[in-house]
Amino acid sequence: MDQQTVNFYENNASSLAQRYESVESPVVHLFQLAFADKARVLDIGCGSGRDLASLSAKGYDAYGLEPSSGLRAATLASHPELIGRITDAALPGLGTPFGGAFDGILCSAVQC
C-alpha cells in the first residue's frame, strides 16, 4: 500500500471504523456460498473487523490482516473476541500468516 493511503487510514482510523461498523456488510450474505462450513478463512484488509467478526460468529475459523495500526486497534476495541486473530500485513507481501493453509480468502474493498 502506498504511503499516502497508509497515512489516510492512520489519520482517520477511528471515524472510518465507526462508519464501517454502522452499516451492514455488502458481502456477508455471500459467505455461505463462498466458504464451506467451518472453513479456515483469511480476511485480507479486514479494516474495522466487521466482516471478520461476522465470519467468526458464523462458525468460520477466521483470521484477519490489516496494515493500519489504528484500524487494528479499533477492531480489537469493537470485537475483543478477535484478539489473537488479527495481525499487521498488506498486499502484495503477505508471507504465510497464521501458518497459512486457508480454505478461503476474503479480500473486499482492498487497495494494494
VEXTI-734132 format. One record per atom (N, C-alpha, C): residue number from 1; atom name; x negated, y negated, z negated. Coordinates in Angstrom, 2 decimals, decimal comma, always signed. Atoms other than C-alpha are relative to their C-alpha. Layout:
BEGIN
<num NUM atomo CA xx X yy Y zz Z>
...
***
This chain:
BEGIN
<num 1 atomo N xx -0,85 yy +1,16 zz +0,00>
<num 1 atomo CA xx +0,00 yy +0,00 zz +0,00>
<num 1 atomo C xx -0,90 yy -1,23 zz +0,00>
<num 2 atomo N xx +0,82 yy +1,21 zz -0,08>
<num 2 atomo CA xx -1,35 yy -3,44 zz +0,88>
<num 2 atomo C xx +0,12 yy -0,82 zz -1,27>
<num 3 atomo N xx +0,08 yy +0,76 zz +1,24>
<num 3 atomo CA xx -2,31 yy -5,87 zz -1,89>
<num 3 atomo C xx +1,17 yy -0,96 zz -0,18>
<num 4 atomo N xx -1,13 yy +0,93 zz +0,10>
<num 4 atomo CA xx +0,45 yy -8,36 zz -1,11>
<num 4 atomo C xx +1,26 yy +0,73 zz -0,52>
<num 5 atomo N xx -1,15 yy -0,79 zz +0,45>
<num 5 atomo CA xx +3,09 yy -5,65 zz -1,59>
<num 5 atomo C xx -0,18 yy +0,43 zz -1,45>
<num 6 atomo N xx +0,29 yy -0,38 zz +1,39>
<num 6 atomo CA xx +1,42 yy -4,39 zz -4,77>
<num 6 atomo C xx +0,27 yy -1,18 zz -0,93>
<num 7 atomo N xx -0,20 yy +1,19 zz +0,82>
<num 7 atomo CA xx +1,41 yy -7,93 zz -6,16>
<num 7 atomo C xx +1,49 yy -0,32 zz -0,15>
<num 8 atomo N xx -1,43 yy +0,26 zz +0,06>
<num 8 atomo CA xx +5,09 yy -8,40 zz -5,29>
<num 8 atomo C xx +0,67 yy +0,92 zz -1,02>
<num 9 atomo N xx -0,62 yy -0,94 zz +0,93>
<num 9 atomo CA xx +6,12 yy -5,24 zz -7,16>
<num 9 atomo C xx -0,45 yy -0,25 zz -1,42>
<num 10 atomo N xx +0,50 yy +0,27 zz +1,36>
<num 10 atomo CA xx +3,91 yy -6,06 zz -10,14>
<num 10 atomo C xx +0,65 yy -1,26 zz -0,57>
<num 11 atomo N xx -0,54 yy +1,27 zz +0,48>
<num 11 atomo CA xx +5,22 yy -9,63 zz -10,39>
<num 11 atomo C xx +1,51 yy +0,02 zz -0,19>
<num 12 atomo N xx -1,46 yy -0,05 zz +0,04>
<num 12 atomo CA xx +8,87 yy -8,61 zz -10,01>
<num 12 atomo C xx +0,55 yy +1,33 zz -0,53>
<num 13 atomo N xx -0,39 yy -1,36 zz +0,41>
<num 13 atomo CA xx +8,97 yy -5,15 zz -11,60>
<num 13 atomo C xx +1,26 yy +0,03 zz -0,85>
<num 14 atomo N xx -1,15 yy -0,03 zz +0,89>
<num 14 atomo CA xx +11,48 yy -5,94 zz -14,32>
<num 14 atomo C xx +1,31 yy -0,30 zz +0,73>
<num 15 atomo N xx -1,24 yy +0,35 zz -0,71>
<num 15 atomo CA xx +14,04 yy -7,65 zz -12,08>
<num 15 atomo C xx +0,33 yy +1,02 zz +1,08>
<num 16 atomo N xx -0,25 yy -1,04 zz -1,01>
<num 16 atomo CA xx +13,61 yy -5,06 zz -9,33>
<num 16 atomo C xx +0,57 yy +1,26 zz -0,63>
<num 17 atomo N xx -0,50 yy -1,20 zz +0,68>
<num 17 atomo CA xx +14,11 yy -2,20 zz -11,77>
<num 17 atomo C xx +1,45 yy -0,19 zz -0,42>
<num 18 atomo N xx -1,39 yy +0,26 zz +0,39>
<num 18 atomo CA xx +17,28 yy -3,81 zz -13,11>
<num 18 atomo C xx +0,93 yy +0,06 zz +1,21>
<num 19 atomo N xx -0,82 yy +0,00 zz -1,22>
<num 19 atomo CA xx +18,57 yy -4,31 zz -9,58>
<num 19 atomo C xx +0,21 yy +1,42 zz +0,52>
<num 20 atomo N xx -0,12 yy -1,37 zz -0,48>
<num 20 atomo CA xx +17,84 yy -0,72 zz -8,52>
<num 20 atomo C xx +0,93 yy +0,82 zz -0,90>
<num 21 atomo N xx -0,80 yy -0,77 zz +0,96>
<num 21 atomo CA xx +19,43 yy +0,68 zz -11,68>
<num 21 atomo C xx +1,47 yy -0,41 zz +0,01>
<num 22 atomo N xx -1,37 yy +0,52 zz +0,05>
<num 22 atomo CA xx +22,57 yy -1,43 zz -11,21>
<num 22 atomo C xx +0,90 yy +0,55 zz +1,10>
<num 23 atomo N xx -0,80 yy -0,55 zz -1,10>
<num 23 atomo CA xx +23,68 yy +0,37 zz -8,04>
<num 23 atomo C xx -0,27 yy +1,50 zz +0,14>
<num 24 atomo N xx +0,17 yy -1,43 zz -0,24>
<num 24 atomo CA xx +24,24 yy +3,98 zz -7,13>
<num 24 atomo C xx -0,97 yy +0,23 zz +1,16>
<num 25 atomo N xx +0,94 yy -0,35 zz -1,05>
<num 25 atomo CA xx +21,54 yy +5,58 zz -5,06>
<num 25 atomo C xx +0,73 yy +0,43 zz +1,27>
<num 26 atomo N xx -0,63 yy -0,44 zz -1,25>
<num 26 atomo CA xx +22,44 yy +5,98 zz -1,38>
<num 26 atomo C xx -0,36 yy +1,43 zz +0,40>
<num 27 atomo N xx +0,42 yy -1,35 zz -0,39>
<num 27 atomo CA xx +20,70 yy +9,37 zz -1,28>
<num 27 atomo C xx +0,38 yy +1,08 zz -1,00>
<num 28 atomo N xx -0,28 yy -0,98 zz +1,05>
<num 28 atomo CA xx +21,86 yy +11,05 zz -4,49>
<num 28 atomo C xx +0,97 yy +1,10 zz +0,45>
<num 29 atomo N xx -0,97 yy -1,01 zz -0,45>
<num 29 atomo CA xx +24,75 yy +12,81 zz -2,74>
<num 29 atomo C xx -0,60 yy +1,00 zz +0,99>
<num 30 atomo N xx +0,67 yy -0,90 zz -0,95>
<num 30 atomo CA xx +22,26 yy +14,45 zz -0,35>
<num 30 atomo C xx -0,93 yy +1,02 zz -0,67>
<num 31 atomo N xx +0,95 yy -0,88 zz +0,68>
<num 31 atomo CA xx +20,16 yy +16,22 zz -2,99>
<num 31 atomo C xx +0,35 yy +1,47 zz +0,19>
<num 32 atomo N xx -0,39 yy -1,41 zz -0,12>
<num 32 atomo CA xx +22,17 yy +19,46 zz -2,85>
<num 32 atomo C xx -0,16 yy +0,53 zz +1,42>
<num 33 atomo N xx +0,21 yy -0,40 zz -1,39>
<num 33 atomo CA xx +21,89 yy +19,51 zz +0,94>
<num 33 atomo C xx -1,49 yy +0,17 zz +0,31>
<num 34 atomo N xx +1,43 yy +0,04 zz -0,32>
<num 34 atomo CA xx +18,15 yy +18,82 zz +0,94>
<num 34 atomo C xx -0,84 yy +0,98 zz -0,82>
<num 35 atomo N xx +0,83 yy -0,79 zz +0,91>
<num 35 atomo CA xx +16,89 yy +20,85 zz -2,03>
<num 35 atomo C xx +0,76 yy +1,18 zz -0,56>
<num 36 atomo N xx -0,59 yy -1,19 zz +0,62>
<num 36 atomo CA xx +17,57 yy +24,37 zz -3,27>
<num 36 atomo C xx +0,19 yy -0,24 zz -1,50>
<num 37 atomo N xx -0,22 yy +0,11 zz +1,44>
<num 37 atomo CA xx +18,91 yy +24,74 zz -6,82>
<num 37 atomo C xx -1,31 yy +0,20 zz -0,75>
<num 38 atomo N xx +1,16 yy -0,08 zz +0,90>
<num 38 atomo CA xx +16,22 yy +24,16 zz -9,46>
<num 38 atomo C xx -1,33 yy -0,15 zz +0,72>
<num 39 atomo N xx +1,24 yy +0,19 zz -0,76>
<num 39 atomo CA xx +13,64 yy +23,27 zz -6,78>
<num 39 atomo C xx -0,93 yy -0,95 zz -0,73>
<num 40 atomo N xx +1,04 yy +0,91 zz +0,50>
<num 40 atomo CA xx +10,39 yy +21,57 zz -7,74>
<num 40 atomo C xx -0,12 yy -1,12 zz +1,04>
<num 41 atomo N xx -0,11 yy +1,11 zz -0,94>
<num 41 atomo CA xx +10,75 yy +18,11 zz -6,15>
<num 41 atomo C xx -0,92 yy -1,15 zz -0,44>
<num 42 atomo N xx +0,85 yy +1,16 zz +0,24>
<num 42 atomo CA xx +8,31 yy +15,20 zz -5,85>
<num 42 atomo C xx +0,66 yy -1,22 zz +0,62>
<num 43 atomo N xx -0,57 yy +1,27 zz -0,46>
<num 43 atomo CA xx +9,77 yy +11,68 zz -5,59>
<num 43 atomo C xx -1,16 yy -0,98 zz +0,18>
<num 44 atomo N xx +1,11 yy +0,91 zz -0,31>
<num 44 atomo CA xx +7,13 yy +9,55 zz -3,84>
<num 44 atomo C xx +0,55 yy -1,42 zz +0,06>
<num 45 atomo N xx -0,49 yy +1,38 zz +0,08>
<num 45 atomo CA xx +7,57 yy +5,87 zz -4,66>
<num 45 atomo C xx +1,29 yy -0,05 zz -0,79>
<num 46 atomo N xx -1,24 yy -0,18 zz +0,77>
<num 46 atomo CA xx +10,08 yy +6,56 zz -7,42>
<num 46 atomo C xx +0,56 yy -1,29 zz -0,60>
<num 47 atomo N xx -0,54 yy +1,30 zz +0,40>
<num 47 atomo CA xx +10,48 yy +2,86 zz -8,28>
<num 47 atomo C xx +0,47 yy -0,04 zz -1,44>
<num 48 atomo N xx -0,58 yy +0,12 zz +1,34>
<num 48 atomo CA xx +12,81 yy +2,42 zz -11,28>
<num 48 atomo C xx +0,28 yy +1,35 zz -0,64>
<num 49 atomo N xx -0,27 yy -1,34 zz +0,52>
<num 49 atomo CA xx +13,19 yy +6,19 zz -11,68>
<num 49 atomo C xx +1,44 yy +0,44 zz +0,15>
<num 50 atomo N xx -1,43 yy -0,31 zz -0,16>
<num 50 atomo CA xx +16,88 yy +6,12 zz -10,72>
<num 50 atomo C xx +0,21 yy +1,36 zz +0,66>
<num 51 atomo N xx -0,19 yy -1,28 zz -0,70>
<num 51 atomo CA xx +16,65 yy +8,99 zz -8,21>
<num 51 atomo C xx -0,69 yy +1,14 zz -0,74>
<num 52 atomo N xx +0,73 yy -1,01 zz +0,75>
<num 52 atomo CA xx +14,07 yy +10,86 zz -10,25>
<num 52 atomo C xx +0,82 yy +0,49 zz -1,20>
<num 53 atomo N xx -0,86 yy -0,36 zz +1,13>
<num 53 atomo CA xx +16,36 yy +10,79 zz -13,30>
<num 53 atomo C xx +1,21 yy +0,80 zz +0,46>
<num 54 atomo N xx -1,14 yy -0,75 zz -0,54>
<num 54 atomo CA xx +19,28 yy +11,97 zz -11,16>
<num 54 atomo C xx -0,40 yy +1,41 zz +0,39>
<num 55 atomo N xx +0,50 yy -1,34 zz -0,35>
<num 55 atomo CA xx +17,24 yy +14,86 zz -9,79>
<num 55 atomo C xx -0,15 yy +0,85 zz -1,26>
<num 56 atomo N xx +0,22 yy -0,72 zz +1,25>
<num 56 atomo CA xx +16,23 yy +15,87 zz -13,29>
<num 56 atomo C xx +1,32 yy +0,39 zz -0,66>
<num 57 atomo N xx -1,31 yy -0,27 zz +0,61>
<num 57 atomo CA xx +19,80 yy +15,61 zz -14,60>
<num 57 atomo C xx +0,77 yy +1,08 zz +0,74>
<num 58 atomo N xx -0,68 yy -1,01 zz -0,81>
<num 58 atomo CA xx +20,99 yy +17,84 zz -11,76>
<num 58 atomo C xx -0,71 yy +1,36 zz -0,05>
<num 59 atomo N xx +0,67 yy -1,29 zz +0,20>
<num 59 atomo CA xx +18,56 yy +20,59 zz -12,83>
<num 59 atomo C xx -1,23 yy +0,24 zz +0,84>
<num 60 atomo N xx +1,23 yy -0,16 zz -0,78>
<num 60 atomo CA xx +15,67 yy +20,00 zz -10,45>
<num 60 atomo C xx -1,21 yy -0,22 zz -0,90>
<num 61 atomo N xx +1,27 yy +0,19 zz +0,70>
<num 61 atomo CA xx +12,10 yy +20,26 zz -11,72>
<num 61 atomo C xx -0,68 yy -1,18 zz +0,69>
<num 62 atomo N xx +0,33 yy +1,21 zz -0,76>
<num 62 atomo CA xx +11,43 yy +16,66 zz -10,69>
<num 62 atomo C xx -1,16 yy -0,78 zz -0,62>
<num 63 atomo N xx +1,17 yy +0,80 zz +0,37>
<num 63 atomo CA xx +8,25 yy +14,57 zz -10,78>
<num 63 atomo C xx -0,04 yy -1,22 zz +0,92>
<num 64 atomo N xx +0,03 yy +1,21 zz -0,79>
<num 64 atomo CA xx +7,56 yy +11,06 zz -9,55>
<num 64 atomo C xx -1,36 yy -0,66 zz +0,07>
<num 65 atomo N xx +1,20 yy +0,80 zz -0,22>
<num 65 atomo CA xx +4,78 yy +8,92 zz -8,16>
<num 65 atomo C xx +0,43 yy -1,44 zz +0,23>
<num 66 atomo N xx -0,30 yy +1,42 zz -0,16>
<num 66 atomo CA xx +4,82 yy +5,13 zz -8,43>
<num 66 atomo C xx -1,27 yy -0,81 zz -0,21>
<num 67 atomo N xx +1,23 yy +0,77 zz +0,13>
<num 67 atomo CA xx +1,88 yy +2,80 zz -7,75>
<num 67 atomo C xx +0,11 yy -1,25 zz -0,88>
<num 68 atomo N xx -0,16 yy +1,22 zz +0,80>
<num 68 atomo CA xx +3,34 yy -0,17 zz -9,66>
<num 68 atomo C xx +0,06 yy +0,34 zz -1,49>
<num 69 atomo N xx +0,00 yy -0,26 zz +1,45>
<num 69 atomo CA xx +2,44 yy -0,06 zz -13,36>
<num 69 atomo C xx +1,24 yy -0,61 zz -0,65>
<num 70 atomo N xx -1,20 yy +0,63 zz +0,54>
<num 70 atomo CA xx +5,34 yy -2,44 zz -14,04>
<num 70 atomo C xx +1,24 yy +0,84 zz +0,22>
<num 71 atomo N xx -1,15 yy -0,87 zz -0,27>
<num 71 atomo CA xx +7,85 yy -0,14 zz -12,36>
<num 71 atomo C xx -0,10 yy +1,31 zz -0,78>
<num 72 atomo N xx +0,15 yy -1,21 zz +0,83>
<num 72 atomo CA xx +6,38 yy +2,90 zz -14,13>
<num 72 atomo C xx +0,45 yy -0,28 zz -1,43>
<num 73 atomo N xx -0,41 yy +0,37 zz +1,36>
<num 73 atomo CA xx +6,86 yy +1,10 zz -17,46>
<num 73 atomo C xx +1,51 yy -0,16 zz -0,09>
<num 74 atomo N xx -1,45 yy +0,17 zz -0,02>
<num 74 atomo CA xx +10,42 yy +0,15 zz -16,52>
<num 74 atomo C xx +0,70 yy +1,35 zz +0,08>
<num 75 atomo N xx -0,57 yy -1,34 zz -0,11>
<num 75 atomo CA xx +11,14 yy +3,75 zz -15,54>
<num 75 atomo C xx +0,04 yy +0,68 zz -1,35>
<num 76 atomo N xx +0,06 yy -0,70 zz +1,28>
<num 76 atomo CA xx +10,00 yy +5,11 zz -18,87>
<num 76 atomo C xx +0,84 yy -0,68 zz -1,07>
<num 77 atomo N xx -0,87 yy +0,71 zz +0,94>
<num 77 atomo CA xx +11,89 yy +2,40 zz -20,77>
<num 77 atomo C xx +1,46 yy +0,40 zz +0,22>
<num 78 atomo N xx -1,38 yy -0,36 zz -0,33>
<num 78 atomo CA xx +15,14 yy +3,29 zz -18,96>
<num 78 atomo C xx +0,26 yy +1,50 zz -0,06>
<num 79 atomo N xx -0,16 yy -1,45 zz -0,10>
<num 79 atomo CA xx +14,53 yy +7,02 zz -18,66>
<num 79 atomo C xx -1,11 yy +0,70 zz -0,78>
<num 80 atomo N xx +1,08 yy -0,61 zz +0,79>
<num 80 atomo CA xx +12,38 yy +8,27 zz -21,56>
<num 80 atomo C xx -0,12 yy +1,52 zz +0,21>
<num 81 atomo N xx +0,07 yy -1,45 zz -0,29>
<num 81 atomo CA xx +13,22 yy +11,85 zz -20,53>
<num 81 atomo C xx -1,02 yy +0,31 zz +1,09>
<num 82 atomo N xx +0,97 yy -0,21 zz -1,08>
<num 82 atomo CA xx +10,75 yy +11,33 zz -17,66>
<num 82 atomo C xx -1,45 yy -0,15 zz -0,45>
<num 83 atomo N xx +1,37 yy +0,07 zz +0,50>
<num 83 atomo CA xx +7,71 yy +10,91 zz -19,91>
<num 83 atomo C xx -0,73 yy +1,29 zz +0,37>
<num 84 atomo N xx +0,78 yy -1,14 zz -0,46>
<num 84 atomo CA xx +5,01 yy +13,19 zz -18,51>
<num 84 atomo C xx +0,35 yy +0,46 zz +1,40>
<num 85 atomo N xx -0,46 yy -0,40 zz -1,33>
<num 85 atomo CA xx +6,81 yy +13,42 zz -15,16>
<num 85 atomo C xx -0,21 yy -1,09 zz +1,04>
<num 86 atomo N xx +0,26 yy +1,09 zz -0,94>
<num 86 atomo CA xx +5,63 yy +10,17 zz -13,53>
<num 86 atomo C xx -1,46 yy -0,43 zz -0,16>
<num 87 atomo N xx +1,39 yy +0,44 zz +0,04>
<num 87 atomo CA xx +2,15 yy +9,04 zz -12,59>
<num 87 atomo C xx -0,28 yy -1,00 zz +1,12>
<num 88 atomo N xx +0,45 yy +1,01 zz -0,95>
<num 88 atomo CA xx +0,25 yy +6,45 zz -10,56>
<num 88 atomo C xx -0,56 yy +0,67 zz +1,25>
<num 89 atomo N xx +0,52 yy -0,46 zz -1,29>
<num 89 atomo CA xx -0,21 yy +7,34 zz -6,89>
<num 89 atomo C xx +0,80 yy -0,67 zz +1,11>
<num 90 atomo N xx -0,66 yy +0,63 zz -1,15>
<num 90 atomo CA xx +0,64 yy +5,95 zz -3,46>
<num 90 atomo C xx -0,46 yy +0,68 zz +1,28>
<num 91 atomo N xx +0,37 yy -0,48 zz -1,33>
<num 91 atomo CA xx +0,64 yy +7,00 zz +0,16>
<num 91 atomo C xx -1,10 yy -0,91 zz +0,56>
<num 92 atomo N xx +0,05 yy -1,35 zz -0,56>
<num 92 atomo CA xx -1,44 yy +7,93 zz +2,04>
<num 92 atomo C xx -0,82 yy +0,99 zz -0,82>
<num 93 atomo N xx +0,91 yy -0,89 zz +0,72>
<num 93 atomo CA xx -3,89 yy +9,38 zz -0,52>
<num 93 atomo C xx +0,56 yy +0,53 zz -1,30>
<num 94 atomo N xx -0,66 yy -0,50 zz +1,21>
<num 94 atomo CA xx -1,70 yy +11,29 zz -2,97>
<num 94 atomo C xx -0,79 yy +1,05 zz -0,75>
<num 95 atomo N xx +0,67 yy -1,12 zz +0,64>
<num 95 atomo CA xx -4,01 yy +14,20 zz -3,67>
<num 95 atomo C xx +0,98 yy +1,13 zz -0,24>
<num 96 atomo N xx -0,88 yy -1,12 zz +0,38>
<num 96 atomo CA xx -2,30 yy +17,11 zz -5,44>
<num 96 atomo C xx +0,60 yy -0,30 zz -1,36>
<num 97 atomo N xx -0,55 yy +0,40 zz +1,30>
<num 97 atomo CA xx -0,19 yy +15,50 zz -8,16>
<num 97 atomo C xx +0,76 yy +1,14 zz -0,68>
<num 98 atomo N xx -0,72 yy -0,98 zz +0,81>
<num 98 atomo CA xx +1,19 yy +17,66 zz -10,96>
<num 98 atomo C xx -0,24 yy +1,43 zz +0,47>
<num 99 atomo N xx +0,36 yy -1,35 zz -0,45>
<num 99 atomo CA xx -0,59 yy +20,68 zz -9,48>
<num 99 atomo C xx +0,55 yy +0,40 zz +1,35>
<num 100 atomo N xx -0,53 yy -0,30 zz -1,33>
<num 100 atomo CA xx +1,23 yy +20,48 zz -6,14>
<num 100 atomo C xx +1,09 yy +1,05 zz -0,04>
<num 101 atomo N xx -0,97 yy -1,10 zz -0,15>
<num 101 atomo CA xx +3,37 yy +23,41 zz -4,96>
<num 101 atomo C xx +1,45 yy -0,47 zz -0,13>
<num 102 atomo N xx -1,36 yy +0,52 zz +0,03>
<num 102 atomo CA xx +6,52 yy +21,33 zz -4,45>
<num 102 atomo C xx +0,85 yy +0,67 zz +1,07>
<num 103 atomo N xx -0,96 yy -0,57 zz -0,95>
<num 103 atomo CA xx +9,58 yy +22,78 zz -2,76>
<num 103 atomo C xx +0,60 yy -1,06 zz +0,91>
<num 104 atomo N xx -0,59 yy +1,09 zz -0,77>
<num 104 atomo CA xx +10,75 yy +19,38 zz -1,55>
<num 104 atomo C xx -0,60 yy -1,33 zz -0,39>
<num 105 atomo N xx +0,51 yy +1,35 zz +0,21>
<num 105 atomo CA xx +9,77 yy +15,74 zz -1,25>
<num 105 atomo C xx +1,12 yy -0,98 zz +0,26>
<num 106 atomo N xx -0,89 yy +1,13 zz -0,21>
<num 106 atomo CA xx +11,93 yy +12,67 zz -1,69>
<num 106 atomo C xx -0,88 yy -1,23 zz +0,21>
<num 107 atomo N xx +0,78 yy +1,19 zz -0,31>
<num 107 atomo CA xx +10,49 yy +9,56 zz -0,07>
<num 107 atomo C xx +0,98 yy -1,01 zz +0,62>
<num 108 atomo N xx -1,06 yy +0,89 zz -0,43>
<num 108 atomo CA xx +13,18 yy +6,89 zz +0,11>
<num 108 atomo C xx -0,40 yy -1,45 zz -0,21>
<num 109 atomo N xx +0,31 yy +1,43 zz +0,05>
<num 109 atomo CA xx +12,57 yy +3,21 zz +0,92>
<num 109 atomo C xx -1,42 yy -0,27 zz -0,46>
<num 110 atomo N xx +1,41 yy +0,10 zz +0,38>
<num 110 atomo CA xx +8,80 yy +3,57 zz +0,65>
<num 110 atomo C xx -0,79 yy -0,67 zz +1,11>
<num 111 atomo N xx +0,89 yy +0,66 zz -0,96>
<num 111 atomo CA xx +6,24 yy +1,34 zz +2,31>
<num 111 atomo C xx -1,41 yy +0,48 zz -0,27>
<num 112 atomo N xx +1,40 yy -0,40 zz +0,20>
<num 112 atomo CA xx +2,71 yy +2,57 zz +2,90>
<num 112 atomo C xx -0,92 yy -0,84 zz +0,86>
***
